[in-house]
Structures are given as C-alpha cells and as structure tokens.
C-alpha cells in the first residue's frame, strides 16, 4: 500500500529493527512530578552525534540519509491515535482470535488500519508494559500485556509509539526492557522509556517527505512508583524545561520537525485542566532564533476525547482518548471513544515545515462480542461521532481550520 505522500509500504517494511535508534537525552527526576536535572554534557553530545549520524537507519516511510533538497521536499502526513490499554477482556479476545494459542491483536485493530497504514508517520501510545511471551498477563492496577501486541502494531501500520505513561513501571524495569525488546523485534520505534543511558541519549528519528522528524515522549509521573535505582533515565518525566531542551537538541542535530507526545491531564475530564493549559502555552511559546522549537503536541492519559487547539500557532491535541480499552459501565461510556488526529506538514521557505491541514477522525471500541476497534462515522455511529466531534471542537479549533476527515 502506498502512503499518502511518500514511499510504498514495502519500502517502509524493509527497514529492520536493528536500524532503529529510539529515544533522546538522559534525564534524572523524582518518580511523580519531581524536578528533572538536565542531561550530562556527555549524554547531550552523544544524543547530537546519534541524530546527526542517523543515515541508513531511517524509519519506515523514510527516504535518503539527509534532508532532501528543497525541490525534492514534499508534504507528508502524521497520524496519532490514543491510549492502548489491553484489559483482561481484550486479552481474552486476542487469545480467541489466535485460536487459543498466543495472542493475535491484528483483528482487533483491523478497523483502524485504513487510517493508520496510509500515513507517512503513524504514532501510537503504548500505555502498558509487556510481560513474558507466556504470561502471566494482568490488568488494572498493575498492567502486564502480551508482547504479541507489538507485531500487531507494526502490521497495522504504526511506525513509532510513545511508551512514557503512569503505568510504565507497573512491572518494574523488566517491564520496560521487555516492552522495548518486543517493539524493536517488531520494527516499531519508541520514545519515552529506555533500557540504558546510551539508549536514552539517542533521539527517535523518523523520515518522511524529505524531512527528519524527531519524536519525543514524556509522562507526568509513574503512579508513585520510584524510578529504578541507578536508572533515572528509564522513564522520561514531563518537565517543560527538559522537553524544550530536548527539542532544541534535536533541532541542533538536524531535526526538521519535532513531535512531542505528552501523558498528562485529569482522567475522565473532557476539558483540559490548568496544568495542561499552562504547559501547552509554555511548550508552544518556545522559540530559538525566531523558529518554534516544537511543531506538534499530542496528549494522552485522560481516557476521554479532549479538544484540539492552536496555541501560539502550534497545534495541541490535549487528549486523544482511548483507542484500545473497554469500559462497559454507562458512566464511563466515553472511555470507549476517542479521536484520531491527522496533520499534513508541507515544506515552507528557508527549510521550514508547517501544518497545512489539520483533521480529526473518530475511533470507537466496539465491545461486541467480538471486541473490535473501528472508525466511527456520522453514518454508522452517529451518537459516538457527535460526542467526539463536540469534544474535539470545544475550544474553537474549527475557526483555526480543524475539520473532520472524510
């Protein structure tokens, strides 16, 4: 299948897990909202060298080692979807879909593949850590999900996933390691957690349309679980100064576009809270030499669809809601609903890039049985579509050009 603007899916699939260089500069901090110390100078130099030397290891959809000449740059699309949280009922469905041996999540995700696969860059949010191949697998409050999910993410068309969340340390550092091992093996990049200081100091870089795209990811905390002793770099904590410093480091190392995934906000609240609004303002206001440091902010964690808004000229998605989750009680119905964001970046003068088109789509976890994630349209799921549409547009994004995708 050909992407919307760049390269065939076969070209994307030829990139191997060994080519992937995830994550970004080292950090230190408290486990839950603590201050983060800036990366050591050596780690910063390592991060810059890694990005600058990222030649043959481009992401799926990438073309060429360096930024394309101006006359060869072309528009590209970024699709981002919400939290993937495999509750026990979803894990049971994946086992049934696999015929009782292993777990097959591809059928669960098949309904959104027509949205995800054509994107030049597709981003997921992997909320939970993975367990061993044979389990055991657990749900709330300490998640441990089947690693088979990583292969389904790749098969669906995802290129990179944010892995920083309040559940990142549910299974300790072993859970971090298993998750990233499985994503690497499947050929999916990742940002937000790391297995080593060296890995944490290497930014995730994707390529599309002749642009080098950095993907960074952060979480507000880890549910009070302390960072692993001696491994302060294991989970990237959300501090605006560190996010901006990382974005600037990526720019200096050659990133043309910087995408930031943030795990933040108040669960089950549609309106962004005061901290989200403050952070959105601070992150999007950051400039270096008159050029914005961050090109797109995409939020997760809230479990419900939140608004999109243009802040200081930069699109912010406060919360996508859940993509793979299952809440049957009526009072948490919206936990089965979320938006899918699609942004088209176009080349501008002086080597810059800007969002030319901003769109949203609606996703719905159909509990069935069987459990399936589908795209909800006004024709087929009118009530779901209208609820998500109302949430997405609730801060006036339509006036800035956000439209519902067809």
N, C-alpha and C positions, 0 to 999 in steps of 0.2 A: 504494500500500500504506500502511496506517495504522501509525504507530509504536505501541509497546506502551502508552504513556501520553500521548503528546502530539503532535497535529498530523498532517497527512497527508504522505506523501512528496512529493506535488505541491507542498505549501506549502514543504517543505524545498528542493525543486529550484528554486523561484522566486528564491532568493537568488543573487545573481551574484557572480562572483569579485571584482568591484570593491567589493563590500560587505565583504570580508573584511579583518580587521585582525590579522595574526599577531604572535606573539612578545611580548617582555617586556623589562625594563630592561637597559641596556647593561652589559657586563662586560669585564674585562680579565683575562688569565691566561696561564700557560705552556701549551704545547701538550699536555703529558702529565702531568696530576696536579699542575700548578703552582698556586700560590696565586692567587686571583682578587681583584682590587680592586673595591670597591663601586662602584656606578654613580655618575656625577657627579650633583650635585644637579639640574642642568637636565634630565638624562635621566630622573631619577625623577619630576620634575614633569610632564614630557611623558607618561610612562607613565601616571601617575594621571589626567591630563586625558584621555588617549585612552580609557581604560577608562570613566571617568565619562561621557564624551560619546558612547559607543558606543550609538547609538539605533536608527537604521534598519538598521544593518549586522549584524544578528544572524546566527547560524549557522543552517544547516539545522535544522529542528526547533524554531526559536525562535519565540516569540510575544510581541510587545509590546516597547516600548523599555525599560521599567524593571521592577524586581522586581514581581511580581504581589501584590495584596493577599492577606492571609493566607487569606481564604476562597476564593481562586482558585488557590492553590498546589496542586499535585498530584504524586504520585510520578512519577519518571522513571527510565529505565534507562541505564546506561553499559556498553557492551561494549568490551573491549580485546583485541586479538589480537597475536601475536608478530611476530618479525622477517620482513620481506620482503626476500629476497636472491636476485635473479634470476641464477642461474648460467647459463653458456652453454647448457646443455641446456634450461633453462627458456625462455631467449630464443628458441632454435630452435623450441620448441613453440609459443610465441606467434606466431612468423612463420608456421608451418604453419597455425595457427588463423585467421590473417588471410589465408590464401590465397596466401602468398608475397609480399605487398605490405604493408609496415608491420608492426605487431605488435598482436595482439589478446589481452589478458590476461583478458578477461571470462570466457571459458570455463574458464580455469584456476581462477578464483576463484568460479565459479558455485556450487560445493558449499557454500560458507560464507555465501552471500548470505542464505539463510533465517535465519541467526543475526544477521548484521550489519545488514541492511536494516530490520528492525523496531525496532532500538534507537533511543532518543531521541537518544543521542550515541554514535557509534561511532568508536573510536580505532584507528589502525594504527601500526605502526612501520616507517617507510621507511628501511631500513638504508643504501642505496646512493645515490650521486648519479646524476643523469641526464646522458646525452650529448646531442649534437645529434640532430635528427629522423632523419637518415640515417646515424647512427653515426659512427665505429665503436663497437661495444659490447664491453665486456671483463668478465672475471670476476676471481677472486682472483689476485693480492693487491690490485690497484687496480681497483675496480669502476667501470664506466660503463654505466648501464642505459638502456633505451629510454624516452623521455619519454611514450610512449603509455600506459605503466602508470598514469599519473595519472588518465586518463579511466576506466580500468577500476576504479580505487579508488572513484571517485565513483559509477560505475554499480553497484558492489557495495553501496554504501550508507555508505561512510566519510565522516565529517564533518571530522575533523582527524587529522593524522599527526605523530608525533614524528619529527624529522629529525636530531637530535643523536646521532651514533654515532662509533665509532672509524674509520669509513670516510667520514665527512662530507667530508673534504678529499682523498679519493682522486684527484679531478680538479681540485684547487685551488679557488680562489674561483669560477672559471667554472662548476664543477660545482654549487656551492651556488646560484649565480644561476639556472642552467638548471632545477634541481630545483624551486625555489620559483616560478619563472615557470610551469612546467608545472602545478604544483598549483593555483596561482591561476587559470590558464586553465580548469582542470577544475572549479573550485569547491570545492576541498578546502583547509581551513585547515591551518596548520602551526605547530609550536613547536620551538625548539631551534637553528635556524640563521637567518641574516638576511643581506639584501643591503645594508643600510645601518644606520647608527647609529640613525636615526629609526625604522626598522622594528624593530630590536632593542629599542627602548624602548617598543614598543606590545605589550601582552599579548594573547594569543589569547583571545577570549571567545566562548563558546557559550551558548545559552539553551535551557532545557528545563524543563517543568513550572512555569514562573514563576520559575525560578532563573537567576541569572547564574553561569556556570561558567567558571573560568579553567583553561586547560591550559598547563602549563609542562613543559619537557623539557631534559634535561642528559645529558652523556656524561662518563665517567671520563677520556677522552683521545682522541687522534686518531692513534694508532699512531706517535707520534713526529713527525708532520708538524707544523711550527710553524703557528700561526695566521697568516693572511695579513698581510703588513706593512701597518701603518696601519689594519687592520681587526680589532681584538681582539674585536669583537662578533660576528664571523661564525659562531662555534660556541659554544654555551653549555656551559661546563665545570662538572663536578659538584664543588661545594664546599658543604658543609651550611650554612655561614653565608649564602652567596649565595642558596641555594634558599629558606631561611627568610625572608630579607629580601624576596625576590621575592614569596613567598606573602603576606607581611604587606602589601606594597604593593598587591597585588591585592585583598586584603580591604578595605584602607582606601578603595580606589577603587570598592568596591561588589560584589565577587565574593561570592556566597553559598556557593559550593563551589569548592575548589581541588584539581585533579587534577595529580599530578606523575608524569611519565614519566622513568625513570632507566635509563641504559645503563651497566651495572655488572657486577661479579662475575667469576668464573673460568670460562672457556669449558670446556664438556664436563663440568662438575661439577654434580651434582644438588643437593647440599647448599649452602646459601648460605655464602659464605666470611666470614671475620671482619670484613672491611671492610663487606660488605653488612649484617651484623647490627648493627654499630656505627652505620652511617648510618641504618638503619631506626629504631633506638632514638632517635637524635638528632632526626630529622625528625618523627617522630610524637609526641615529647615536647614539641615547641614549642607554646607557648600564648601568647595575648595576651588579657588580661582574663578568663582562665579558659576562653576558647574556643580550640579547636585551630586551628592555622594551616593545616594540610594535612589534607584529608579522605580521600585515597586515594593510595597509592604503587604504581606499576606498573612492573616491571622487565623489561628485555630484555638481549640480548647473549650469554647462556650457550649458546644453541643446543639446550638440553635443557630439558624441563619441570622447574621448581623448585617448592618448596612455597609455599602461601599461609599467612599467619599474621596474627592480630590482635595488634598491638603498641601498647601504651598506648591501647587502644580504637580503633585505626585499622587498617583492612585494608592489608596489604602483600602484593603478589604479587612474590616475589623474582625469578622469571623465567618468562615465558610459553613460552619455547622458540621454535622457528622456525615460521612459518606457510607461507611460500613459500621452500623450499630443497630441495636434492636431494643426499642423501648415500647412495650405494649400498652402500659397504663395511659389513659387519656390525658392525664395532666402532664405527661412528657411526650405527647404525640409528636411535637416538633423535633424531638431527638431523632426521628426517622426522616428528617427533611434537611436539605442543605442546598447551597448554591455551588456552582462550578464556574470559576472565573476564566475568561479568555481575553487576553490582551495581545494586540498586534503591534509590534515595535517596527518602526520604519527608520531608515537612516536619514540623518539630517546633516547640515553643514558642519564643517570642522571635525568630522569623525564622530559626532554625537548621534544618539538614538533617542527617540521619543515614542510614547504610546499614541498611535494614530486612531485606534479603535478599541473601545472597552465594551465587553459584553458579559452577560451572565446567562447561565443555564441553570435548570433546576434538577436536583437529584432527589431520589426517594428510595428509602429502604423498604421494599415490599416484603412484609413478614410472611406472606404466603399462607401455608407452605406451598412450594418451597421458598426459602428466603432468597431474594434477588435484589440487586441494586439496579435501578432503572433511571432513565432520564424521564422526568415528569414534564409533560407538555400541557398547555392550556386545554387541548382537546381530550387527552387521555386521563389526566389527573388535575382537573380544573381547580379543586379546592386547595390541593397542595401547591400548585403553581401560583395561585393568587396569594397565599400566605407568604411564600418565599419572596415573591416579587415585591410585596408590600414592605417586607423587612429590608430587602436589599436597597430599595429606593427611598427609605425613610429619612435619609439625611440629604435629600436633594440631588442625588447623583445623576438623575435624568437630565437636569439642567447642564451638567458638565459633559453630557454625551453618552452616558451608560445606556445600553439598550439590551433587550432580551434577544439572545441569539436565535436564529431560525434553524 
